[in-house]
Amino acid sequence: MSAILSVDDLNDFISPGVACIKPIETLPVPVPSDVPPPNALDEHEVILDGGPSSSSPSSQPAAQISLTDCLACSGCVTSAEAVLVSLQSHNEVLSVLDAAPSLHLVKTTNGYTVDGLQDKNAKLFVASISPQTRASLAATCGGGITERQAGRMIEHLFVGPNGLRTGGQYANGFTWMVDTNTAREACLVLGADEVLGGAGGGGDSKPATPVLTSSCPGWVCYAEKTHPYVLPHLSRVKSPQALMGTLLKTTLSKTLGISPDRIWHLAIMPCFDKKLEASREELTDSVWGGDGKPGRGVRDVDCVITSKEILMLAASRGINIFDMSTTPLSQPLFPDPSLQDFLFPPSERRQSRAAGTSGGNLHYVLHDVRSRHPGSQIQTVRGRNADVVEYAVTTASGETVFKAARYYGFRNIQNLVRKLKPAKASRMPGSKPFGSARRPAAAGKPAGLEYAYVEVMACPGGCTNGGGQIKVDDQVIVDRKGFTTKPGPQEQKEWLAEVDEAYFSADEPDLASADQPMDTDDATAGVIDGISASKVRDILAHWSRITGISLQKLVYTSYREVISDVGKGQATDTERVVQLAGKIGGGW
């Protein structure tokens, strides 16, 4: 997950060979009678390095592969660095910005209306950005630049008059840039309700215990393709990126009276796998605007770029992002006043160090449990490495009321899923089942996995170490730090520490006094780790009310097993024509 790929440095066409399940989707071509029929077992090779195919040329036409195709395939690695990206890149952002004049907000006595709808290609541009991305840029800037200041620089690039608006055919820019931290707080409340029980916790389909976090798309893809037996354990709550996409598309389309496809949402993330998440059919308007079933509708997130691609985007417009202002930028008011206060809060909360760099799902749940048991304590036990940690909430009498864990990195995830693998019945009469369930339990412990909740992330160290983050061996860091030799693992470790420090930074350190802990719990007021669950629930109920869409469709998602079709019989020409006809106009 250390590399970044874009359509510029990939040959994203399939040539005859091996490895790719995706068939060549072209109408059947008449074959001369003297040509032998093709081998029914022919497969196709994905060329990742732009080099020649390992097989001989073929008369078969090339087929382009998209993220949707890769997501529906179980034959490739799940790491996003090996997936062909044909639709989501910084070049795609520039292409869409330059396609037509953007839609403009017009202030009226009743709020806002939209001007420019007569041009069918015109769109309203809105962006969301993660705190990990801001931290990556802050560390790159150096000189004491905080995460919040780096965020303002990015806002000036996308929204301000001296950023993207200075170039392009139509001088387009983004109307709003919102912080995914606001959606994160909603996800934390929803996730805790799902695990511990609460107002509507879990929706119609509650996950099995232990509940596993699902905000990491690399982990979700891995589970769907290789370990479908863990899918019943995945949290149904959308990730902050997905929840923010749904919120923006639904509320803007309803309040401004425009169709969702006229709203173009860009997400800026630390993780390359987030591009895959945006391509999921479960995260489209076919779910919240239709019958609730996944389909190829209008995506909640139209495009995802990573922290590195911000630098590429700025350079493509001839802009030095490090020259951007760090002063606050005024953005138009959001059409709904309540959501304006939610998306653009008057004061910024500093990230809690105890919550970690991946959103704090586990941290919030643990503190919620502790608030429900006055006098209880959270005990921590480090596992076999720094990315495995076990937690227990114990009462004053020593009783353990809740157990949870953190598993980061695929090496540790593999150990986790092995523990969840169900036992298989033996075919031998009288024999015991074999598998994980037959493993003997440790002294004093029940058999099987005893956690109630597990925070799972694919990247070692968490989301600040995402594959799309700026790395120490990237040229921009080599130049700014003056390295004379190629940085190694130790330099990368030190660099990640700088990014983590930026993630927890604040504009004015004196706002958070040393004797005023950031982790504030007030069970009577319903405040956990400084987040008011009641206020979040009120906002969610308001969102459902103004859009007329049930909260079940808005905040929860679903997963499905991805089954390989390698070696299966090929469809007939007639079946292929029918399949193609059904896909016309439905792709991305």
C-alpha positions as CSV (number, residue, x, y, z in Angstrom):
1,M,0.0,0.0,0.0
2,S,3.0,2.2,-0.4
3,A,2.7,3.2,-4.0
4,I,0.3,5.5,-5.8
5,L,-1.0,4.8,-9.2
6,S,-2.9,7.0,-11.7
7,V,-4.1,6.7,-15.2
8,D,-0.9,8.6,-16.3
9,D,1.6,5.9,-15.3
10,L,-0.5,2.8,-16.0
11,N,-1.2,0.8,-19.2
12,D,-4.8,0.1,-18.1
13,F,-5.7,-2.2,-21.0
14,I,-5.9,-5.9,-21.0
15,S,-3.8,-8.1,-23.3
16,P,-4.2,-11.8,-23.7
17,G,-2.4,-13.7,-21.1
18,V,-3.1,-14.8,-17.5
19,A,-4.4,-13.3,-14.3
20,C,-7.5,-11.1,-14.9
21,I,-11.0,-12.4,-14.6
22,K,-12.6,-9.5,-16.3
23,P,-13.7,-10.6,-19.8
24,I,-13.3,-8.5,-22.9
25,E,-16.7,-6.8,-23.2
26,T,-17.1,-6.4,-26.9
27,L,-19.8,-7.5,-29.2
28,P,-19.0,-10.9,-30.9
29,V,-16.8,-10.5,-34.0
30,P,-17.5,-12.9,-37.0
31,V,-14.7,-15.5,-37.1
32,P,-13.6,-16.8,-40.6
33,S,-14.2,-20.5,-41.1
34,D,-10.5,-21.2,-41.6
35,V,-9.5,-19.7,-38.2
36,P,-9.6,-22.2,-35.3
37,P,-11.9,-21.4,-32.4
38,P,-10.3,-19.7,-29.4
39,N,-9.4,-21.6,-26.3
40,A,-12.3,-21.5,-23.9
41,L,-9.9,-21.2,-21.0
42,D,-8.1,-18.2,-22.3
43,E,-7.6,-15.6,-19.6
44,H,-6.3,-12.1,-19.8
45,E,-3.3,-10.3,-18.3
46,V,-3.4,-6.9,-16.7
47,I,-0.2,-4.9,-17.6
48,L,0.7,-2.8,-14.6
49,D,4.1,-1.4,-15.5
50,G,3.4,-0.2,-19.1
51,G,5.6,-3.0,-20.4
52,P,4.9,-5.5,-23.1
53,S,2.5,-8.4,-22.7
54,S,4.1,-11.7,-21.7
55,S,2.1,-13.5,-24.4
56,S,2.0,-13.3,-28.1
57,P,-0.2,-10.7,-29.9
58,S,-3.8,-11.5,-30.5
59,S,-6.5,-10.4,-32.7
60,Q,-8.8,-9.9,-29.7
61,P,-9.6,-6.2,-29.1
62,A,-8.3,-4.5,-26.0
63,A,-10.7,-3.9,-23.2
64,Q,-10.5,-1.1,-20.6
65,I,-10.9,-2.1,-17.0
66,S,-12.4,0.3,-14.5
67,L,-12.5,0.4,-10.7
68,T,-16.0,-1.1,-10.7
69,D,-14.6,-4.1,-12.6
70,C,-11.8,-4.6,-10.2
71,L,-14.1,-4.3,-7.2
72,A,-16.3,-7.0,-8.7
73,C,-13.3,-9.4,-9.2
74,S,-11.7,-11.7,-6.7
75,G,-8.8,-12.7,-8.8
76,C,-6.4,-9.8,-8.0
77,V,-4.7,-8.6,-4.9
78,T,-6.8,-6.3,-2.8
79,S,-4.1,-3.7,-2.2
80,A,-5.2,-0.6,-4.1
81,E,-1.7,0.0,-5.5
82,A,-2.3,-2.9,-7.9
83,V,-5.7,-1.8,-9.1
84,L,-6.0,0.1,-12.4
85,V,-7.4,3.5,-11.9
86,S,-9.1,4.8,-15.0
87,L,-11.6,7.2,-13.6
88,Q,-10.3,8.8,-10.4
89,S,-7.2,11.0,-10.5
90,H,-6.2,14.6,-10.3
91,N,-6.5,14.7,-14.1
92,E,-10.1,13.7,-13.8
93,V,-10.7,16.6,-11.4
94,L,-9.3,19.0,-13.9
95,S,-11.2,17.4,-16.8
96,V,-14.5,17.8,-15.0
97,L,-13.7,21.4,-13.9
98,D,-12.9,22.3,-17.5
99,A,-15.9,20.5,-19.1
100,A,-18.5,23.3,-18.6
101,P,-19.2,26.4,-16.5
102,S,-20.1,25.5,-12.9
103,L,-23.5,26.0,-11.3
104,H,-23.6,29.1,-9.1
105,L,-25.5,29.8,-5.9
106,V,-27.8,32.8,-6.0
107,K,-28.9,34.3,-2.7
108,T,-32.7,34.8,-2.3
109,T,-35.0,35.8,0.4
110,N,-35.8,32.2,1.2
111,G,-32.2,30.9,1.0
112,Y,-30.4,29.9,-2.2
113,T,-31.3,29.0,-5.7
114,V,-29.0,27.7,-8.5
115,D,-28.1,29.4,-11.7
116,G,-26.7,27.8,-14.8
117,L,-29.0,24.8,-15.0
118,Q,-29.6,25.4,-18.8
119,D,-26.2,23.9,-19.5
120,K,-26.7,20.2,-19.0
121,N,-23.0,19.6,-18.3
122,A,-22.8,22.3,-15.6
123,K,-22.3,21.0,-12.0
124,L,-22.1,22.2,-8.5
125,F,-18.7,21.3,-7.1
126,V,-18.2,20.3,-3.4
127,A,-15.2,18.7,-1.7
128,S,-14.6,16.9,1.6
129,I,-11.2,16.4,3.2
130,S,-9.8,14.1,5.9
131,P,-7.7,15.2,8.9
132,Q,-5.0,12.7,7.9
133,T,-4.6,14.5,4.6
134,R,-4.2,17.8,6.3
135,A,-1.6,16.3,8.7
136,S,0.4,14.9,5.7
137,L,0.5,18.3,4.1
138,A,1.3,20.1,7.4
139,A,4.3,17.8,8.0
140,T,5.4,18.4,4.4
141,C,5.2,22.2,4.9
142,G,7.2,22.0,8.1
143,G,8.0,25.2,10.0
144,G,5.4,24.6,12.6
145,I,2.4,24.5,10.3
146,T,-0.5,22.8,12.0
147,E,-3.0,20.5,10.6
148,R,-5.7,23.2,10.7
149,Q,-3.5,25.7,8.9
150,A,-2.7,23.1,6.3
151,G,-6.4,22.6,5.9
152,R,-6.8,26.3,5.2
153,M,-4.1,26.1,2.5
154,I,-6.0,23.3,0.8
155,E,-9.3,25.3,1.1
156,H,-7.7,28.3,-0.6
157,L,-6.5,25.9,-3.4
158,F,-10.0,24.4,-4.1
159,V,-12.4,27.2,-3.0
160,G,-10.4,30.4,-3.0
161,P,-9.9,32.9,-5.8
162,N,-6.1,32.3,-6.0
163,G,-6.4,28.5,-6.4
164,L,-7.9,26.3,-9.1
165,R,-10.1,29.2,-10.2
166,T,-7.0,31.0,-11.7
167,G,-6.8,28.4,-14.5
168,G,-8.9,26.3,-16.8
169,Q,-11.3,27.2,-19.6
170,Y,-14.1,28.3,-17.2
171,A,-12.0,29.2,-14.1
172,N,-14.1,26.8,-12.0
173,G,-13.6,26.0,-8.4
174,F,-15.4,24.3,-5.5
175,T,-18.3,26.0,-3.7
176,W,-17.7,24.2,-0.4
177,M,-15.0,22.2,1.3
178,V,-16.1,20.3,4.4
179,D,-14.3,18.4,7.1
180,T,-15.0,14.6,7.3
181,N,-14.4,14.9,11.0
182,T,-18.0,16.1,11.3
183,A,-19.2,12.9,9.6
184,R,-16.7,10.9,11.8
185,E,-18.5,12.1,14.9
186,A,-21.8,10.8,13.6
187,C,-20.2,7.5,12.7
188,L,-18.8,7.2,16.2
189,V,-22.2,7.6,17.8
190,L,-23.9,5.3,15.3
191,G,-21.1,2.7,15.7
192,A,-21.4,2.7,19.5
193,D,-25.2,2.4,19.3
194,E,-24.7,-0.6,17.0
195,V,-22.3,-2.3,19.4
196,L,-23.8,-1.4,22.8
197,G,-27.5,-0.8,21.9
198,G,-29.0,2.6,21.6
199,A,-31.4,4.8,19.6
200,G,-31.8,2.7,16.5
201,G,-28.5,1.0,16.9
202,G,-27.6,-1.3,14.1
203,G,-30.7,-0.6,12.0
204,D,-32.6,-3.6,10.7
205,S,-29.6,-5.9,10.5
206,K,-27.3,-5.9,13.5
207,P,-23.9,-7.4,13.0
208,A,-22.7,-10.5,14.9
209,T,-20.4,-10.4,17.8
210,P,-17.5,-9.5,17.7
211,V,-18.4,-6.4,15.7
212,L,-15.6,-5.4,13.3
213,T,-15.1,-1.9,12.0
214,S,-15.7,-1.3,8.3
215,S,-14.4,2.1,7.6
216,C,-11.2,0.7,6.0
217,P,-12.0,-0.2,2.4
218,G,-8.9,-2.3,2.0
219,W,-10.0,-4.5,4.8
220,V,-13.6,-4.7,3.5
221,C,-12.4,-5.8,0.0
222,Y,-10.1,-8.4,1.6
223,A,-13.0,-9.8,3.7
224,E,-15.4,-9.8,0.7
225,K,-13.0,-11.6,-1.6
226,T,-11.2,-14.1,0.7
227,H,-13.0,-14.5,4.0
228,P,-16.8,-14.1,3.5
229,Y,-17.5,-15.8,6.8
230,V,-16.5,-12.5,8.6
231,L,-19.0,-10.4,6.6
232,P,-21.8,-10.9,9.2
233,H,-19.4,-9.3,11.8
234,L,-18.8,-6.1,9.8
235,S,-20.3,-2.9,11.1
236,R,-23.1,-1.7,8.9
237,V,-22.3,2.0,9.6
238,K,-21.0,3.9,6.6
239,S,-17.4,5.3,6.7
240,P,-17.0,9.1,7.2
241,Q,-16.3,9.5,3.5
242,A,-19.4,7.6,2.5
243,L,-21.6,9.2,5.1
244,M,-20.4,12.7,4.1
245,G,-21.1,11.8,0.4
246,T,-24.6,10.7,1.1
247,L,-25.3,13.8,3.3
248,L,-24.1,16.2,0.7
249,K,-25.8,14.6,-2.3
250,T,-29.2,14.2,-0.5
251,T,-29.4,17.5,1.3
252,L,-28.1,19.7,-1.6
253,S,-30.4,18.0,-4.2
254,K,-33.4,18.4,-1.9
255,T,-32.7,22.0,-0.7
256,L,-31.6,23.4,-4.0
257,G,-34.0,21.4,-6.1
258,I,-31.4,19.9,-8.4
259,S,-30.8,16.2,-9.4
260,P,-27.9,14.4,-7.6
261,D,-26.0,14.0,-10.8
262,R,-25.6,17.8,-11.0
263,I,-23.6,17.7,-7.8
264,W,-20.0,16.6,-8.1
265,H,-18.4,15.5,-4.9
266,L,-14.7,15.1,-4.5
267,A,-13.2,13.4,-1.5
268,I,-9.5,14.0,-0.5
269,M,-8.3,11.0,1.5
270,P,-5.1,9.4,2.8
271,C,-5.9,6.0,1.4
272,F,-5.8,4.8,-2.1
273,D,-8.4,2.2,-1.4
274,K,-10.9,4.9,-0.8
275,K,-11.2,5.1,-4.6
276,L,-12.5,1.6,-4.5
277,E,-15.0,2.5,-1.8
278,A,-16.4,5.3,-3.8
279,S,-17.0,2.9,-6.7
280,R,-19.2,0.6,-4.6
281,E,-22.8,0.1,-5.9
282,E,-23.9,0.1,-2.3
283,L,-23.0,3.8,-2.1
284,T,-25.2,5.3,-4.8
285,D,-28.6,7.0,-5.1
286,S,-30.1,3.6,-6.1
287,V,-30.0,2.8,-2.4
288,W,-31.3,6.0,-0.8
289,G,-33.3,7.3,-3.7
290,G,-34.7,4.0,-5.0
291,D,-35.7,0.7,-3.7
292,G,-32.9,0.5,-1.2
293,K,-30.9,-2.1,-3.2
294,P,-27.4,-1.5,-4.6
295,G,-27.1,-0.5,-8.2
296,R,-25.3,1.6,-10.8
297,G,-26.8,4.9,-9.9
298,V,-25.3,8.3,-9.1
299,R,-22.4,7.8,-6.8
300,D,-22.3,9.6,-3.4
301,V,-18.6,10.3,-4.0
302,D,-17.8,11.0,-7.6
303,C,-14.0,11.1,-7.3
304,V,-11.3,10.4,-4.7
305,I,-7.8,11.8,-4.8
306,T,-5.1,11.3,-2.2
307,S,-2.7,13.6,-0.3
308,K,0.0,13.1,-3.0
309,E,-2.4,14.0,-5.7
310,I,-3.1,17.4,-4.2
311,L,0.5,18.3,-5.1
312,M,0.0,16.9,-8.6
313,L,-3.3,18.9,-9.0
314,A,-1.7,22.2,-7.9
315,A,1.3,21.6,-10.1
316,S,-1.0,20.9,-13.1
317,R,-2.4,24.4,-12.7
318,G,1.0,25.9,-12.1
319,I,0.3,26.6,-8.5
320,N,2.8,26.3,-5.6
321,I,0.5,25.0,-2.8
322,F,3.1,25.9,-0.2
323,D,2.4,29.6,-1.1
324,M,-1.3,29.3,-0.3
325,S,-2.6,31.4,2.6
326,T,-3.2,29.9,6.1
327,T,-5.8,32.5,7.0
328,P,-9.5,31.3,7.4
329,L,-11.5,31.4,4.1
330,S,-15.1,32.5,4.0
331,Q,-17.4,30.0,2.3
332,P,-21.1,30.4,1.4
333,L,-23.6,29.4,4.0
334,F,-25.0,25.9,3.6
335,P,-28.6,25.9,2.4
336,D,-29.8,24.3,5.7
337,P,-29.0,26.3,8.9
338,S,-28.8,23.2,11.2
339,L,-26.5,21.4,8.8
340,Q,-24.5,24.6,8.5
341,D,-23.7,24.5,12.2
342,F,-22.9,20.8,12.0
343,L,-20.7,20.9,8.9
344,F,-19.0,24.2,9.9
345,P,-18.8,24.3,13.7
346,P,-17.7,27.6,15.2
347,S,-14.9,26.0,17.2
348,E,-12.5,23.3,16.2
349,R,-11.8,20.3,18.4
350,R,-8.3,19.0,18.6
351,Q,-7.8,15.3,18.0
352,S,-7.4,13.2,21.1
353,R,-4.1,11.4,21.2
354,A,-5.7,8.4,23.0
355,A,-8.1,8.0,20.1
356,G,-5.3,7.2,17.7
357,T,-4.9,8.3,14.0
358,S,-7.7,6.3,12.5
359,G,-10.8,8.0,13.6
360,G,-11.1,6.7,17.2
361,N,-13.9,4.1,16.7
362,L,-12.6,1.8,19.4
363,H,-11.7,4.7,21.7
364,Y,-15.2,6.1,21.6
365,V,-16.8,2.7,22.3
366,L,-14.6,2.0,25.2
367,H,-15.3,5.4,26.8
368,D,-19.1,4.9,26.2
369,V,-18.9,1.6,28.0
370,R,-16.9,3.3,30.9
371,S,-19.5,6.1,31.1
372,R,-22.2,3.4,31.6
373,H,-20.4,1.8,34.5
374,P,-19.3,4.6,37.0
375,G,-16.0,3.9,38.6
376,S,-14.9,1.4,35.9
377,Q,-11.4,1.6,34.3
378,I,-10.0,0.8,30.9
379,Q,-7.1,-1.7,31.0
380,T,-4.7,-2.0,28.1
381,V,-2.6,-5.1,27.2
382,R,-0.2,-4.9,24.3
383,G,-0.2,-7.8,21.9
384,R,2.6,-9.5,20.0
385,N,3.4,-6.2,18.3
386,A,2.5,-2.5,18.4
387,D,-0.4,-3.0,16.0
388,V,-2.2,-5.5,18.2
389,V,-3.6,-4.1,21.5
390,E,-6.3,-5.6,23.7
391,Y,-8.6,-3.6,26.0
392,A,-10.9,-4.4,28.9
393,V,-13.3,-2.3,30.8
394,T,-13.4,-3.5,34.5
395,T,-15.6,-2.4,37.3
396,A,-14.3,-1.3,40.7
397,S,-14.9,-4.9,41.9
398,G,-12.7,-6.3,39.2
399,E,-15.4,-7.6,37.0
400,T,-14.7,-7.4,33.2
401,V,-17.8,-6.0,31.5
402,F,-16.4,-5.4,28.0
403,K,-13.4,-6.6,26.0
404,A,-12.2,-5.2,22.7
405,A,-9.0,-5.1,20.5
406,R,-7.2,-3.2,17.8
407,Y,-5.7,-5.1,14.8
408,Y,-3.8,-3.0,12.3
409,G,-1.9,-4.4,9.2
410,F,-2.7,-7.4,7.1
411,R,-0.3,-9.6,8.9
412,N,-2.3,-9.2,12.1
413,I,-5.6,-9.2,10.3
414,Q,-4.9,-12.7,9.0
415,N,-4.5,-13.9,12.6
416,L,-7.8,-12.2,13.5
417,V,-9.8,-13.8,10.7
418,R,-8.3,-17.2,11.4
419,K,-9.8,-17.0,14.9
420,L,-13.2,-16.2,13.4
421,K,-13.2,-19.1,10.9
422,P,-16.0,-21.5,11.7
423,A,-15.3,-25.1,12.5
424,K,-16.0,-27.6,9.7
425,A,-17.8,-30.8,10.4
426,S,-15.8,-33.9,9.8
427,R,-17.0,-36.5,7.2
428,M,-15.7,-39.3,9.4
429,P,-18.4,-40.8,11.7
430,G,-17.8,-39.9,15.3
431,S,-15.0,-37.4,14.6
432,K,-14.9,-34.0,16.1
433,P,-15.2,-30.8,13.9
434,F,-12.0,-29.3,12.8
435,G,-11.0,-25.7,12.5
436,S,-10.7,-22.7,14.8
437,A,-13.5,-23.9,17.2
438,R,-11.6,-27.0,18.2
439,R,-8.6,-25.1,19.4
440,P,-8.3,-25.5,23.1
441,A,-9.0,-22.4,25.1
442,A,-6.4,-20.8,27.3
443,A,-6.7,-21.3,31.0
444,G,-9.7,-19.5,32.4
445,K,-10.8,-18.3,29.0
446,P,-13.7,-19.5,26.8
447,A,-13.0,-21.0,23.4
448,G,-13.2,-18.7,20.3
449,L,-12.8,-15.0,20.0
450,E,-14.1,-13.3,23.1
451,Y,-14.0,-9.6,22.0
452,A,-17.2,-7.7,21.6
453,Y,-15.6,-5.1,19.3
454,V,-12.4,-5.0,17.1
455,E,-11.0,-2.0,15.3
456,V,-9.5,-3.2,12.1
457,M,-7.3,-1.2,9.7
458,A,-5.3,-2.5,6.8
459,C,-2.3,-0.1,7.2
460,P,0.2,-0.7,10.0
461,G,0.2,2.3,12.2
462,G,-3.2,3.5,11.1
463,C,-4.6,5.9,8.6
464,T,-1.8,8.5,8.8
465,N,0.3,5.8,7.2
466,G,-2.1,5.4,4.3
467,G,-0.8,4.5,0.9
468,G,-1.9,7.8,-0.6
469,Q,0.0,9.9,2.0
470,I,3.2,11.8,1.1
471,K,6.1,9.6,2.0
472,V,9.6,10.5,3.1
473,D,11.2,9.2,-0.1
474,D,8.9,11.3,-2.4
475,Q,10.9,13.9,-4.2
476,V,9.1,16.8,-2.5
477,I,10.3,15.6,0.9
478,V,13.8,14.7,-0.3
479,D,14.1,18.2,-1.7
480,R,12.6,20.0,1.3
481,K,14.7,18.0,3.9
482,G,17.9,18.0,1.8
483,F,18.5,14.3,1.8
484,T,21.7,13.3,-0.1
485,T,20.9,9.6,0.0
486,K,17.6,7.7,-0.5
487,P,15.7,7.7,2.8
488,G,15.3,4.3,4.4
489,P,12.9,2.7,6.9
490,Q,14.2,4.6,9.8
491,E,13.7,8.0,8.1
492,Q,10.1,6.8,7.1
493,K,9.4,5.9,10.8
494,E,10.6,9.4,11.9
495,W,8.6,11.0,9.1
496,L,5.4,9.1,10.2
497,A,6.0,10.5,13.7
498,E,6.0,14.0,12.3
499,V,2.8,13.3,10.5
500,D,1.2,12.0,13.7
501,E,2.4,15.0,15.6
502,A,0.8,17.3,13.0
503,Y,-2.4,15.2,13.2
504,F,-2.7,16.0,16.9
505,S,-1.6,19.7,16.5
506,A,-3.8,22.7,17.2
507,D,-3.7,26.3,16.0
508,E,-3.4,27.7,19.5
509,P,-1.9,25.2,22.0
510,D,-3.2,27.3,24.9
511,L,-6.8,26.5,24.0
512,A,-6.3,23.1,25.5
513,S,-4.6,23.4,28.9
514,A,-2.4,20.6,30.0
515,D,-4.6,20.1,33.1
516,Q,-7.8,20.1,31.0
517,P,-7.9,16.6,29.4
518,M,-9.3,16.3,25.9
519,D,-11.0,13.0,26.7
520,T,-14.1,14.3,28.5
521,D,-16.9,11.9,29.5
522,D,-20.1,13.1,31.1
523,A,-22.6,10.2,31.2
524,T,-25.4,12.4,32.6
525,A,-25.0,14.9,29.8
526,G,-24.5,12.2,27.2
527,V,-21.1,13.6,26.2
528,I,-18.4,11.0,25.3
529,D,-14.9,12.1,24.5
530,G,-16.3,15.6,24.0
531,I,-19.0,14.5,21.5
532,S,-22.6,15.0,22.4
533,A,-24.5,11.9,21.3
534,S,-27.9,13.5,21.7
535,K,-26.9,16.4,19.4
536,V,-25.6,14.1,16.8
537,R,-28.8,12.0,16.9
538,D,-30.8,15.2,16.6
539,I,-28.9,16.2,13.5
540,L,-29.3,12.7,12.0
541,A,-33.1,12.9,12.6
542,H,-33.2,16.4,11.1
543,W,-31.3,15.1,8.0
544,S,-33.8,12.3,7.6
545,R,-36.7,14.7,8.0
546,I,-35.7,17.3,5.5
547,T,-34.8,14.8,2.8
548,G,-37.8,12.5,3.4
549,I,-35.5,9.4,3.4
550,S,-35.3,6.9,6.2
551,L,-32.2,6.9,8.4
552,Q,-31.8,3.2,7.6
553,K,-31.0,4.1,4.0
554,L,-28.9,7.1,4.8
555,V,-26.4,5.8,7.3
556,Y,-26.1,2.1,6.9
557,T,-24.6,0.0,4.1
558,S,-24.2,-3.7,3.2
559,Y,-21.5,-6.1,2.0
560,R,-21.5,-9.1,-0.3
561,E,-19.3,-12.0,-1.0
562,V,-17.3,-11.7,-4.2
563,I,-17.0,-15.0,-6.0
564,S,-14.3,-15.7,-8.5
565,D,-15.5,-16.9,-12.0
566,V,-12.0,-18.2,-13.0
567,G,-12.3,-21.4,-14.9
568,K,-16.1,-21.2,-15.3
569,G,-17.6,-21.7,-18.7
570,Q,-17.7,-18.7,-21.0
571,A,-21.0,-17.2,-22.0
572,T,-22.4,-17.7,-25.4
573,D,-22.4,-14.9,-28.0
574,T,-26.1,-14.4,-27.4
575,E,-25.6,-14.2,-23.6
576,R,-22.8,-11.7,-24.0
577,V,-24.9,-9.5,-26.2
578,V,-27.7,-9.5,-23.7
579,Q,-25.2,-8.7,-20.9
580,L,-23.8,-5.8,-22.9
581,A,-27.2,-4.4,-23.7
582,G,-28.1,-4.4,-20.1
583,K,-25.0,-2.4,-19.3
584,I,-25.5,0.4,-21.8
585,G,-25.7,3.7,-20.0
586,G,-25.2,2.1,-16.6
587,G,-21.4,2.3,-16.3
588,W,-19.2,5.0,-14.9
